[in-house]
Amino acid sequence: MSRLKLGLPSKGRLKDESIKFFSSKNLNIKNLNSRNYFFSFQDNHNFNGIFLHAREIIERLNDGTLDLGISGLDLLMELPDEYQNNIKIHKKLSFGDADLVVAVPNDWLDVQNMADLEEVSFEFKDKYNRRMRVATKYPKLTEDFFLSKGVTEFKIVGSLGATETYPFTGSSELITDITSTGATLKENNLRIILDGEILKSSACLMVSKKCENKIIDIF
């Protein structure tokens, strides 16, 4: 069998937990070096490994230049549907848990759920003659969720970082963001609305469907 091309996250907790996951399967990286993007396993020659950005892992799984890899479910689901057609979630893993949620400023006392948000969006348009703005790094998931809840009068504002600040700098009225504990949202005077969970995400072992028949179920 030819070697399987494996991609793991290149930094942070996802990298550390991914290494631990493979170690638990007796697959220990033998040349772990912060300056080296390539790796192999001790006493196992079935893999050629490379450390990549979590988003790039999904891109390479999609085009078949990786056979398998670990990345976040949220990153996969945000991409066009063709990615989900080309990539199989082989296993959800017990780390990288986070929720994509809708959050509003604390002083939006009348907004407790998405139905309230729908009502406010119409009032906002009548009052200001423009649509309510939602800042996010997840425009596809956000738009699909809002429309599924009957909220149509909104405009997506792309966020490049520090999304929590957008409602307080005049850049948006509310946000959607990924959160593990909700602590950062609370510290920035935001709260998650009651039915505002868009997606429960986690790290996943993903497989390229182009290479699926090469994968041995050792996980």
Helices and strands as residue ranges (DSSP letters): E 4-9, H 12-23, E 38-41, E 44-52, H 54-63, E 68-72, H 73-78, H 81-86, E 87-92, E 98-105, H 114-128, E 132-136, H 139-148, E 154-158, G 163-168, E 174-179, H 183-187, E 190-201, E 203-208, G 209-214
